[in-house]
Amino acid sequence: MRYFVRSVKYLLFLCVLDVALVWLMSFDKAVADVDLLTLVRLQLGSESGPWLVVAFVALAAFYPLFGFMRRRIEGCDVVADELRIMNAMLTYGFKLAERSVGELSFRKEGFVGRMMLMFEDEIVVRSVDGGVELVGLRRSVARVAYQLECYMDRRRYEDKE
């Protein structure tokens, strides 16, 4: 069910983006007399209109597969390195939403930030054998994981001193 909801959200996002682009094109002097609804009908009724719809549906259908990821970070512990995890999350604007045994859940701060991530802004950090696993939106997880890996590398150098 979650897969389907994510696909529908992304399809709506693509539709809103398309209408916004058509609206921006409506400021062109050549089509200044035509309203937005007519421009959208012309776009969808054109020869390439059905292909645009097919592309949007295909992108939305596969978005949950490539839009989300799991990233494992070795040598990190949810309890022992909680401060480092919190700092990595705060660097990218995520705040602690929920804490349970061996798992931390973070959400993006602010309504605009959450909206830009289509309210799929949750990153879960859970303990796994020998490290932690970050689960969430690909671009957010990749950024936070890189920051956390830098903190963990720094910790390794601090331990040697």
Backbone as CSV, one residue per row, in Angstrom:
resi,resn,N_x,N_y,N_z,CA_x,CA_y,CA_z,C_x,C_y,C_z
1,MET,0.820,-1.193,0.000,0.000,0.000,0.000,0.865,1.259,0.000
2,ARG,1.980,1.214,0.769,2.864,2.377,0.835,3.469,2.688,-0.537
3,TYR,3.814,1.641,-1.276,4.352,1.802,-2.625,3.355,2.556,-3.503
4,PHE,2.092,2.135,-3.456,1.049,2.760,-4.261,0.866,4.230,-3.879
5,VAL,0.841,4.531,-2.585,0.662,5.911,-2.121,1.823,6.780,-2.600
6,ARG,3.039,6.258,-2.513,4.208,7.019,-2.990,4.112,7.271,-4.491
7,SER,3.656,6.281,-5.241,3.497,6.452,-6.693,2.462,7.521,-7.018
8,VAL,1.342,7.495,-6.320,0.289,8.486,-6.568,0.774,9.884,-6.199
9,LYS,1.497,10.006,-5.094,2.045,11.314,-4.699,2.972,11.861,-5.787
10,TYR,3.822,10.987,-6.313,4.759,11.433,-7.335,4.041,11.785,-8.629
11,LEU,2.998,11.039,-8.972,2.205,11.362,-10.159,1.558,12.738,-10.004
12,LEU,1.007,13.008,-8.837,0.422,14.336,-8.581,1.480,15.420,-8.648
13,PHE,2.665,15.144,-8.108,3.764,16.107,-8.176,4.128,16.414,-9.627
14,LEU,4.224,15.389,-10.462,4.550,15.596,-11.881,3.462,16.402,-12.587
15,CYS,2.206,16.138,-12.264,1.096,16.882,-12.871,1.124,18.346,-12.464
16,VAL,1.367,18.606,-11.194,1.459,19.997,-10.724,2.634,20.699,-11.387
17,LEU,3.759,20.005,-11.509,4.926,20.584,-12.173,4.628,20.902,-13.635
18,ASP,3.942,20.010,-14.315,3.581,20.231,-15.711,2.657,21.442,-15.856
19,VAL,1.639,21.524,-15.005,0.717,22.664,-15.071,1.455,23.961,-14.764
20,ALA,2.396,23.919,-13.819,3.179,25.114,-13.506,4.023,25.553,-14.709
21,LEU,4.599,24.592,-15.408,5.381,24.942,-16.601,4.498,25.501,-17.713
22,VAL,3.330,24.924,-17.903,2.391,25.443,-18.905,1.953,26.850,-18.507
23,TRP,1.734,27.075,-17.225,1.349,28.406,-16.737,2.454,29.416,-17.031
24,LEU,3.708,29.028,-16.820,4.816,29.925,-17.134,4.889,30.219,-18.630
25,MET,4.597,29.215,-19.445,4.601,29.423,-20.894,3.459,30.333,-21.331
26,SER,2.417,30.412,-20.513,1.282,31.255,-20.883,1.630,32.743,-20.852
27,PHE,2.757,33.086,-20.259,3.185,34.478,-20.245,3.855,34.888,-21.558
28,ASP,4.062,33.940,-22.457,4.611,34.241,-23.771,3.591,35.071,-24.546
29,LYS,4.060,36.061,-25.256,3.153,36.975,-25.969,2.368,36.269,-27.078
30,ALA,2.914,35.162,-27.600,2.233,34.454,-28.689,0.957,33.757,-28.211
31,VAL,0.911,33.393,-26.932,-0.258,32.695,-26.410,-0.894,33.457,-25.246
32,ALA,-0.685,34.741,-25.188,-1.152,35.542,-24.055,-2.673,35.571,-23.945
33,ASP,-3.386,35.369,-25.052,-4.845,35.442,-25.021,-5.509,34.122,-24.627
34,VAL,-4.727,33.054,-24.456,-5.277,31.737,-24.178,-5.168,31.457,-22.675
35,ASP,-6.239,30.925,-22.114,-6.198,30.632,-20.669,-5.463,29.317,-20.389
36,LEU,-5.166,29.087,-19.123,-4.356,27.944,-18.700,-5.012,26.609,-19.042
37,LEU,-6.301,26.482,-18.790,-7.005,25.226,-19.057,-6.958,24.863,-20.539
38,THR,-7.091,25.852,-21.390,-7.018,25.606,-22.838,-5.623,25.156,-23.234
39,LEU,-4.592,25.763,-22.628,-3.218,25.361,-22.942,-2.945,23.919,-22.503
40,VAL,-3.466,23.528,-21.352,-3.277,22.149,-20.895,-4.006,21.190,-21.823
41,ARG,-5.223,21.547,-22.242,-5.967,20.695,-23.192,-5.219,20.567,-24.516
42,LEU,-4.651,21.682,-24.994,-3.878,21.641,-26.236,-2.647,20.749,-26.088
43,GLN,-1.998,20.837,-24.937,-0.815,20.020,-24.713,-1.176,18.530,-24.710
44,LEU,-2.214,18.173,-23.976,-2.605,16.770,-23.897,-3.258,16.270,-25.182
45,GLY,-3.861,17.156,-25.941,-4.503,16.773,-27.200,-3.558,16.755,-28.376
46,SER,-2.324,17.185,-28.178,-1.358,17.189,-29.273,-0.908,15.763,-29.596
47,GLU,-0.071,15.651,-30.595,0.419,14.344,-31.018,1.262,13.671,-29.934
48,SER,1.993,14.468,-29.161,2.845,13.893,-28.117,2.173,13.884,-26.735
49,GLY,0.952,14.365,-26.642,0.239,14.405,-25.364,0.066,13.052,-24.700
50,PRO,-0.414,12.037,-25.450,-0.546,10.708,-24.832,0.790,10.136,-24.356
51,TRP,1.861,10.444,-25.071,3.182,9.971,-24.645,3.623,10.642,-23.355
52,LEU,3.227,11.881,-23.180,3.527,12.586,-21.936,2.814,11.914,-20.763
53,VAL,1.569,11.555,-20.962,0.807,10.869,-19.910,1.443,9.517,-19.596
54,VAL,1.824,8.772,-20.629,2.471,7.469,-20.426,3.789,7.647,-19.666
55,ALA,4.558,8.666,-20.026,5.834,8.918,-19.339,5.604,9.258,-17.871
56,PHE,4.612,10.085,-17.582,4.307,10.450,-16.193,3.900,9.218,-15.385
57,VAL,3.041,8.392,-15.948,2.569,7.193,-15.239,3.729,6.220,-15.025
58,ALA,4.577,6.048,-16.029,5.724,5.141,-15.897,6.708,5.655,-14.845
59,LEU,6.999,6.946,-14.865,7.892,7.519,-13.849,7.314,7.345,-12.446
60,ALA,6.049,7.606,-12.312,5.409,7.481,-11.003,5.373,6.030,-10.540
61,ALA,5.201,5.108,-11.466,5.134,3.698,-11.094,6.479,3.182,-10.589
62,PHE,7.568,3.670,-11.165,8.886,3.183,-10.771,9.587,4.069,-9.752
63,TYR,9.025,5.214,-9.441,9.656,6.135,-8.500,9.953,5.512,-7.140
64,PRO,9.044,4.773,-6.517,9.377,4.184,-5.210,10.546,3.199,-5.263
65,LEU,10.793,2.595,-6.418,11.916,1.664,-6.531,13.258,2.382,-6.493
66,PHE,13.383,3.486,-7.220,14.668,4.169,-7.271,14.709,5.447,-6.440
67,GLY,13.614,5.848,-5.857,13.584,7.078,-5.066,13.900,6.887,-3.601
68,PHE,13.940,5.638,-3.141,14.187,5.347,-1.730,15.339,4.366,-1.626
69,MET,16.062,4.435,-0.504,17.220,3.559,-0.359,17.475,3.190,1.095
70,ARG,18.315,2.181,1.256,18.853,1.776,2.553,20.360,1.938,2.461
71,ARG,20.934,2.544,3.486,22.388,2.732,3.498,22.928,2.243,4.823
72,ARG,23.897,1.392,4.780,24.486,0.817,5.983,25.808,1.512,6.280
73,ILE,26.011,1.841,7.544,27.251,2.471,7.984,27.857,1.585,9.064
74,GLU,29.021,1.049,8.767,29.693,0.126,9.681,30.360,0.895,10.820
75,GLY,30.444,0.259,11.964,31.154,0.820,13.100,30.423,1.914,13.849
76,CYS,29.158,2.072,13.581,28.350,3.095,14.237,27.311,2.395,15.098
77,ASP,26.982,2.987,16.225,25.996,2.410,17.128,24.966,3.474,17.476
78,VAL,23.707,3.095,17.478,22.629,4.054,17.736,22.767,4.684,19.117
79,VAL,23.156,3.896,20.107,23.243,4.408,21.474,24.545,5.179,21.682
80,ALA,25.678,4.551,21.353,26.982,5.165,21.619,27.239,6.392,20.757
81,ASP,26.755,6.387,19.543,27.005,7.492,18.620,25.762,8.339,18.372
82,GLU,24.875,8.375,19.333,23.619,9.118,19.148,23.872,10.600,18.881
83,LEU,24.840,11.183,19.557,25.143,12.607,19.345,25.628,12.856,17.922
84,ARG,26.466,11.982,17.413,26.946,12.127,16.032,25.794,11.972,15.035
85,ILE,24.920,11.026,15.298,23.755,10.822,14.428,22.865,12.057,14.456
86,MET,22.609,12.580,15.652,21.764,13.779,15.790,22.395,14.966,15.055
87,ASN,23.712,15.141,15.185,24.382,16.256,14.510,24.335,16.119,12.992
88,ALA,24.489,14.893,12.500,24.409,14.675,11.051,23.009,15.003,10.549
89,MET,22.002,14.635,11.313,20.622,14.927,10.919,20.331,16.429,10.998
90,LEU,20.796,17.075,12.054,20.564,18.517,12.205,21.250,19.319,11.103
91,THR,22.376,18.824,10.615,23.089,19.506,9.533,22.199,19.669,8.314
92,TYR,21.342,18.693,8.047,20.463,18.747,6.886,19.014,19.047,7.245
93,GLY,18.780,19.560,8.448,17.458,20.041,8.811,16.468,18.981,9.260
94,PHE,16.953,17.869,9.788,16.067,16.828,10.292,16.069,16.858,11.812
95,LYS,14.912,16.646,12.406,14.809,16.620,13.867,14.250,15.266,14.307
96,LEU,14.562,14.915,15.540,14.116,13.643,16.085,12.602,13.650,16.238
97,ALA,11.949,12.657,15.651,10.496,12.553,15.731,10.066,11.470,16.699
98,GLU,10.826,10.373,16.710,10.437,9.239,17.551,11.672,8.437,17.922
99,ARG,11.679,7.954,19.139,12.796,7.143,19.627,12.233,5.837,20.196
100,SER,12.817,4.735,19.782,12.462,3.439,20.359,13.757,2.655,20.553
101,VAL,13.665,1.466,21.063,14.850,0.665,21.356,15.572,0.319,20.056
102,GLY,16.801,0.802,19.920,17.611,0.492,18.744,17.182,1.191,17.471
103,GLU,16.325,2.211,17.574,15.829,2.878,16.371,15.514,4.341,16.663
104,LEU,15.937,5.206,15.753,15.622,6.633,15.817,14.921,7.022,14.526
105,SER,13.878,7.821,14.647,13.134,8.273,13.478,13.213,9.788,13.406
106,PHE,13.561,10.313,12.238,13.734,11.746,12.044,12.791,12.263,10.963
107,ARG,12.387,13.515,11.100,11.551,14.199,10.109,12.183,15.539,9.764
108,LYS,11.917,16.001,8.571,12.414,17.306,8.127,11.729,18.405,8.926
109,GLU,12.485,19.440,9.279,11.918,20.572,10.011,11.208,21.507,9.035
110,GLY,10.110,22.064,9.463,9.404,23.069,8.687,8.473,22.494,7.636
111,PHE,7.389,23.203,7.416,6.371,22.763,6.469,6.889,22.780,5.034
112,VAL,7.604,23.834,4.662,8.099,23.958,3.284,9.088,22.836,2.967
113,GLY,9.986,22.550,3.905,10.944,21.465,3.698,10.263,20.125,3.544
114,ARG,9.247,19.889,4.355,8.497,18.635,4.260,7.731,18.571,2.939
115,MET,7.164,19.688,2.531,6.402,19.722,1.293,7.323,19.471,0.094
116,MET,8.534,20.029,0.123,9.476,19.815,-0.976,9.859,18.335,-1.106
117,LEU,9.774,17.600,-0.009,10.043,16.164,-0.040,8.759,15.346,-0.142
118,MET,7.650,16.010,-0.509,6.337,15.385,-0.702,5.861,14.638,0.541
119,PHE,6.240,15.120,1.704,5.885,14.526,2.990,6.368,13.087,3.133
120,GLU,7.357,12.718,2.335,8.062,11.435,2.464,9.438,11.739,3.056
121,ASP,9.433,12.475,4.151,10.655,13.041,4.700,11.223,12.262,5.875
122,GLU,10.692,11.087,6.157,11.153,10.322,7.311,12.431,9.564,6.977
123,ILE,13.411,9.674,7.882,14.621,8.859,7.816,14.671,8.056,9.109
124,VAL,14.781,6.746,8.966,14.854,5.854,10.124,16.284,5.347,10.239
125,VAL,16.837,5.460,11.451,18.167,4.942,11.744,17.973,3.789,12.715
126,ARG,18.357,2.573,12.280,18.177,1.411,13.151,19.480,0.634,13.277
127,SER,19.610,-0.016,14.422,20.790,-0.841,14.677,20.725,-2.119,13.855
128,VAL,21.843,-2.442,13.241,22.015,-3.722,12.558,23.355,-4.286,13.012
129,ASP,23.650,-5.514,12.659,24.902,-6.141,13.081,26.102,-5.320,12.631
130,GLY,26.853,-4.797,13.585,28.089,-4.084,13.274,27.919,-2.653,12.814
131,GLY,26.740,-2.097,12.901,26.561,-0.722,12.463,25.123,-0.268,12.548
132,VAL,24.808,0.703,11.705,23.446,1.217,11.629,23.007,1.214,10.178
133,GLU,21.701,1.263,9.991,21.125,1.324,8.654,20.212,2.539,8.586
134,LEU,20.390,3.357,7.563,19.540,4.513,7.326,18.574,4.160,6.205
135,VAL,17.283,4.428,6.414,16.250,4.103,5.433,15.430,5.360,5.184
136,GLY,15.238,5.706,3.905,14.416,6.860,3.579,14.596,7.299,2.139
137,LEU,14.210,8.535,1.866,14.311,9.126,0.543,15.777,9.172,0.108
138,ARG,16.059,8.734,-1.097,17.426,8.550,-1.569,18.306,9.785,-1.379
139,ARG,17.856,10.941,-1.806,18.730,12.117,-1.742,18.994,12.530,-0.307
140,SER,18.027,12.386,0.566,18.220,12.748,1.967,19.132,11.753,2.667
141,VAL,18.905,10.462,2.445,19.725,9.431,3.074,21.168,9.537,2.601
142,ALA,21.380,9.776,1.315,22.741,9.879,0.791,23.490,11.043,1.443
143,ARG,22.839,12.185,1.593,23.483,13.345,2.216,23.813,13.082,3.683
144,VAL,22.831,12.590,4.411,23.026,12.352,5.839,24.058,11.250,6.064
145,ALA,24.026,10.203,5.257,24.976,9.102,5.399,26.398,9.589,5.165
146,TYR,26.592,10.425,4.172,27.930,10.968,3.914,28.411,11.776,5.121
147,GLN,27.548,12.612,5.668,27.909,13.416,6.831,28.229,12.528,8.029
148,LEU,27.415,11.511,8.254,27.629,10.604,9.375,28.921,9.811,9.200
149,GLU,29.221,9.389,7.969,30.481,8.690,7.721,31.673,9.587,8.020
150,CYS,31.567,10.864,7.684,32.639,11.810,8.015,32.808,11.921,9.525
151,TYR,31.706,11.994,10.257,31.781,12.039,11.716,32.401,10.765,12.274
152,MET,32.049,9.628,11.698,32.595,8.360,12.181,34.090,8.260,11.880
153,ASP,34.527,8.740,10.721,35.960,8.761,10.411,36.701,9.653,11.398
154,ARG,36.128,10.783,11.706,36.725,11.699,12.669,36.824,11.033,14.046
155,ARG,35.809,10.260,14.411,35.818,9.549,15.693,36.949,8.535,15.737
156,ARG,37.180,7.869,14.628,38.265,6.878,14.588,39.615,7.537,14.826
157,TYR,39.792,8.749,14.300,41.047,9.471,14.528,41.120,9.989,15.963
158,GLU,39.990,10.356,16.536,39.974,10.814,17.927,40.325,9.682,18.865
159,ASP,39.882,8.457,18.548,40.172,7.310,19.406,41.664,6.963,19.410
160,LYS,42.375,7.262,18.314,43.794,6.927,18.222,44.658,7.882,19.048
161,GLU,44.163,9.065,19.307,44.969,10.054,20.049,44.991,9.809,21.518
